[in-house]
Amino acid sequence: MNYIKENIKQGITLHKIKTNKFKTNLFSVFITTKLNREDVTKNALLTSVLRRGTKNLNSQELISQNLENMYGASFDCGVDKVGDNHVLKFYLESINNDFLPTNENLSKQCFSILLDIVFNPYVENNGFKEEYVKGEKETIKQIIEGKIDNKAKYAFERCIEEMYKDEPYGLYKYGYIDDLKNITAQDLYEYYINLIKNAKIDIFVSGNLED
């Protein structure tokens, strides 16, 4: 295994992990920011909205179609807490070029789509698409409301909330319904721009990669 770390620009680091142990390559982007009540709900909503469309592929259906045409490449995203930080996570996994029936650089195509999803979102009227924001608000709301359905997980979350009541780590990673309803498509896009400018961003590429 060979690991290479490269600073692309201030705040953005590229990590290359070259290994031939796997038949797939994994590409990921981690955006790390401080946990706080004001932004925790925006982060959860933003992660979901970004997957809905890019400037080049302006719907989730188009993104899915392109991934399916790339031999079933898979994409996923989410948020997590790491100490007092909130991490927005985006993953794309594809088959290694060596196992393709044709001579094409699938890894480059998949990496390009991942960067498109994170850094080149679909925008209209100086904000994210209203339909996408509204739909993902409902999804996040259902996640927040549904956390009580898993009793063991809910008990654990409640313990964390009480133990760290006045600390960032006590915040629920998907945020709060009261904050969710006040976020507009324009507000969320403005927040996204500031996040990309100021957050710590780590980009990972791992697998049997070409130089």
C-alpha positions in Angstrom: 0.0 0.0 0.0 1.2 3.5 -0.9 -0.2 6.6 0.8 0.3 10.1 -0.7 -1.0 13.3 0.9 -1.3 16.5 -1.1 -2.5 19.9 -0.1 -4.6 21.1 -3.1 -5.3 24.6 -1.6 -5.8 26.0 1.8 -8.3 23.9 3.7 -8.5 21.1 1.1 -6.3 18.0 1.3 -6.1 15.1 -1.2 -5.3 11.6 0.2 -4.3 8.9 -2.3 -4.2 5.3 -1.1 -2.8 3.0 -3.8 -3.5 -0.7 -3.2 -4.3 -3.7 -5.4 -6.1 -5.7 -2.6 -9.6 -4.8 -3.9 -11.5 -5.1 -7.1 -13.2 -1.7 -6.5 -12.0 1.9 -6.0 -13.4 4.1 -3.4 -13.7 7.9 -3.7 -14.9 10.0 -0.8 -15.2 13.6 0.4 -15.4 14.6 4.0 -16.4 18.2 4.9 -15.6 18.9 8.6 -17.0 21.8 10.5 -17.7 22.7 14.2 -20.8 21.3 15.8 -23.3 23.9 16.9 -27.0 24.3 17.3 -27.3 27.0 14.6 -25.8 24.9 11.8 -26.3 21.2 12.7 -29.7 21.0 11.0 -28.4 22.8 7.9 -25.6 20.3 7.6 -27.9 17.3 7.6 -30.3 19.0 5.1 -27.4 20.1 2.9 -26.0 16.6 2.5 -29.3 15.3 1.3 -30.0 18.2 -1.0 -26.6 18.0 -2.7 -27.3 14.4 -3.8 -30.4 15.5 -5.7 -28.7 17.2 -8.6 -25.7 19.0 -10.1 -25.2 21.6 -12.7 -24.4 18.9 -15.2 -26.8 16.2 -13.9 -29.7 18.2 -12.6 -31.8 15.4 -11.0 -31.2 12.4 -8.8 -32.5 10.2 -11.7 -29.8 11.4 -14.0 -27.1 10.8 -11.4 -28.5 7.3 -10.9 -28.6 6.6 -14.6 -25.0 7.7 -15.1 -23.8 5.6 -12.2 -25.8 2.6 -13.5 -24.1 3.1 -16.9 -20.7 3.0 -15.1 -21.1 -0.7 -14.3 -23.3 -0.1 -11.3 -21.1 2.4 -9.4 -22.7 3.2 -6.1 -23.1 6.5 -4.3 -24.0 7.3 -0.7 -23.8 10.2 1.7 -24.6 11.2 5.3 -23.5 13.1 8.4 -21.7 12.0 11.6 -20.4 13.5 14.8 -16.7 13.2 15.5 -16.0 14.8 18.9 -17.2 18.4 18.7 -17.1 18.3 14.8 -19.9 17.6 12.3 -18.7 15.7 9.3 -20.6 15.7 5.9 -19.6 12.5 4.1 -19.9 11.6 0.5 -18.9 8.2 -1.0 -18.7 6.7 -4.5 -17.5 3.2 -5.2 -16.8 1.7 -8.6 -15.2 -1.3 -10.2 -11.5 -1.1 -10.9 -10.5 -0.3 -14.4 -8.5 -3.5 -14.7 -11.8 -5.5 -14.5 -13.7 -3.7 -17.3 -14.5 -5.3 -20.6 -13.5 -2.2 -22.4 -10.5 0.2 -22.3 -11.9 3.2 -20.4 -11.0 5.2 -17.4 -14.0 4.5 -15.2 -12.3 5.7 -12.1 -11.8 9.2 -13.6 -15.5 9.4 -14.6 -16.7 8.4 -11.2 -14.4 10.7 -9.3 -15.6 13.5 -11.6 -19.2 12.8 -10.7 -18.5 12.8 -7.0 -16.7 16.2 -7.2 -19.7 17.4 -9.3 -22.2 16.4 -6.6 -20.2 18.1 -3.8 -18.8 21.1 -5.5 -21.0 21.9 -8.5 -24.7 21.7 -7.2 -27.8 22.5 -9.2 -28.8 26.1 -8.5 -31.7 28.2 -9.5 -32.8 31.7 -8.4 -29.7 32.1 -6.3 -30.5 29.1 -4.2 -31.0 25.3 -4.3 -34.1 24.1 -6.1 -37.2 24.6 -4.0 -38.6 21.2 -4.8 -35.4 19.4 -3.7 -35.1 21.4 -0.4 -38.8 20.8 0.4 -38.5 17.1 -0.3 -35.3 16.6 1.7 -36.8 18.6 4.6 -39.5 16.0 4.8 -37.0 13.2 4.7 -34.9 14.7 7.5 -38.1 15.4 9.5 -39.0 11.7 9.2 -35.6 10.7 10.4 -35.8 12.9 13.4 -39.3 11.8 14.3 -38.5 8.2 13.6 -35.5 8.0 16.0 -37.8 6.8 18.8 -38.7 3.7 16.7 -35.4 2.1 17.5 -35.6 1.9 21.3 -32.0 1.0 22.0 -30.6 3.6 19.7 -33.1 6.2 21.0 -32.0 5.4 24.6 -28.4 5.8 23.6 -29.1 9.2 21.9 -31.0 10.4 24.9 -28.1 9.5 27.2 -25.7 11.4 25.0 -28.0 14.4 25.0 -28.3 14.5 28.8 -24.6 13.7 29.5 -23.5 16.5 27.1 -26.5 18.8 27.6 -24.5 22.0 27.3 -21.8 20.8 24.9 -21.7 20.5 21.1 -21.4 16.7 21.3 -24.9 16.5 22.9 -26.5 17.8 19.6 -28.4 15.3 17.5 -26.5 14.8 14.2 -29.7 15.3 12.1 -30.7 18.4 13.8 -34.1 19.6 15.0 -37.5 20.0 13.4 -37.9 23.5 14.9 -34.8 24.7 13.0 -35.6 22.7 9.9 -38.8 24.6 9.0 -37.1 28.0 9.0 -34.4 27.1 6.4 -35.0 28.4 2.9 -33.5 27.3 -0.4 -31.6 30.6 -0.6 -30.4 30.4 3.0 -29.1 26.9 2.6 -27.2 27.8 -0.6 -25.6 30.8 1.1 -24.6 28.6 4.0 -23.2 26.0 1.5 -21.0 28.6 -0.1 -19.6 29.7 3.2 -19.1 26.1 4.3 -17.0 25.2 1.2 -14.9 28.3 1.7 -14.2 27.8 5.4 -14.6 24.1 6.4 -11.8 21.5 6.4 -12.2 19.3 3.4 -10.5 15.9 2.9 -10.8 14.1 -0.4 -9.8 10.4 -0.5 -9.1 8.2 -3.5 -8.2 4.6 -2.8 -7.7 1.5 -4.9 -5.6 0.3 -7.7 -5.3 3.8 -9.2 -3.4 5.1 -12.2 -1.0 8.0 -11.6 
